[in-house]
Amino acid sequence: MKATARNIHHPAPDIAARVAAIDWTQVTADLDAQGCAVLKGLLSPDECNALAALYSDDKNFRSRIVMGRHGFGRGEYKYFDYPLPDLITELRPALYARLCGIANRWNEMMGIDVRYPDKHAAFLKRCHDAGQTRPTPLLLQYGEGDYNCLHQDLYGEHVFPLQVAILLSEPGRDFEGGEFVLTEQRPRMQSRPEVVPLRQGDAVAFAVHHRPVQGTRGPYRVNLRHGVSRIRSGHRHTVGVIFHDAK
């Protein structure tokens, strides 16, 4: 069935299979080496277009943020409300299940005591019990001249250390510019930038806050921030899949 704004709440039944088919060995290696990894073709063009079309209907969202009012950049985004679109509801636990082992290993390497349960529902209960009950998946909209400053999506005490962004628009057709950018700050070193090329339907998994790097004296933490470079023309939509909820 073709995905539309009307039936995006009834996703294709193969979302979990699509996630399972990703080369997670390569994803793990890329996350360990660079702090980010591309998940190619996670969504179909129809699914991307249907999600982007939701932006105009406020009943899907709990709040709208105009970036320029807060010094976040230019452009705007909206946080989905519960119940989330079924496509996001399916993606969130399927992706979490593949990422929680990496998150637990990273915390162990960095000497952080927090461990994450195997099931996303159990982690959400931890968030909700601590008062973090507002959903964080969001839909971002950029036009010509817009950009997103480097930042971290933290939202409360309980933070899952990885998140996923899915590009819903096609570079070169829908927009120019607007590259996903990640920066990494290692102790006593200048920041290292990473520009991640994406096509429509591709996703990038990346570190929210920090990740371990193996040094000569053992692992140490590096801090990461992410953003989007200036849109030179056209319009760009992205979905952010964040696994912790907000206060």
HUJOLIN-V375266 format. One record per backbone hydrogen bond with DSSP energy under -1.0 kcal/mol. NH is the residue of the N-H (numbers start at 1). CO is the residue of the C=O. If there is no record, write none. Layout:
nh=NH co=CO
nh=NH co=CO
//
This chain:
nh=10 co=7
nh=15 co=12
nh=18 co=14
nh=19 co=15
nh=20 co=16
nh=21 co=17
nh=22 co=19
nh=24 co=22
nh=27 co=23
nh=28 co=24
nh=29 co=25
nh=30 co=26
nh=31 co=27
nh=32 co=28
nh=33 co=29
nh=34 co=30
nh=35 co=31
nh=37 co=205
nh=39 co=203
nh=42 co=201
nh=43 co=201
nh=48 co=44
nh=49 co=45
nh=50 co=46
nh=51 co=47
nh=52 co=48
nh=53 co=49
nh=54 co=51
nh=55 co=52
nh=57 co=54
nh=60 co=57
nh=61 co=58
nh=62 co=79
nh=65 co=77
nh=67 co=75
nh=69 co=66
nh=70 co=67
nh=72 co=67
nh=74 co=147
nh=76 co=141
nh=77 co=65
nh=78 co=139
nh=79 co=63
nh=80 co=137
nh=81 co=60
nh=87 co=8
nh=89 co=85
nh=90 co=86
nh=91 co=87
nh=92 co=88
nh=94 co=90
nh=95 co=91
nh=96 co=92
nh=97 co=93
nh=99 co=95
nh=100 co=96
nh=103 co=99
nh=104 co=100
nh=105 co=101
nh=106 co=102
nh=107 co=103
nh=108 co=104
nh=109 co=105
nh=110 co=106
nh=111 co=108
nh=112 co=107
nh=123 co=119
nh=124 co=120
nh=125 co=121
nh=126 co=122
nh=127 co=123
nh=128 co=124
nh=129 co=125
nh=131 co=128
nh=132 co=127
nh=133 co=131
nh=134 co=246
nh=138 co=240
nh=139 co=78
nh=140 co=238
nh=141 co=76
nh=142 co=236
nh=145 co=231
nh=146 co=143
nh=147 co=74
nh=148 co=228
nh=149 co=72
nh=151 co=226
nh=154 co=152
nh=163 co=206
nh=164 co=241
nh=165 co=204
nh=166 co=239
nh=167 co=202
nh=168 co=237
nh=172 co=175
nh=173 co=170
nh=174 co=170
nh=176 co=233
nh=178 co=230
nh=181 co=227
nh=182 co=194
nh=183 co=225
nh=184 co=192
nh=185 co=223
nh=189 co=186
nh=192 co=184
nh=194 co=182
nh=196 co=180
nh=201 co=167
nh=202 co=199
nh=203 co=39
nh=204 co=165
nh=205 co=37
nh=206 co=163
nh=207 co=35
nh=208 co=161
nh=211 co=222
nh=213 co=220
nh=215 co=218
nh=218 co=215
nh=220 co=213
nh=222 co=211
nh=223 co=185
nh=224 co=209
nh=225 co=183
nh=226 co=151
nh=227 co=181
nh=228 co=148
nh=229 co=179
nh=231 co=146
nh=232 co=176
nh=233 co=176
nh=235 co=174
nh=236 co=142
nh=238 co=140
nh=239 co=166
nh=240 co=138
nh=241 co=164
nh=246 co=134
nh=247 co=155
//
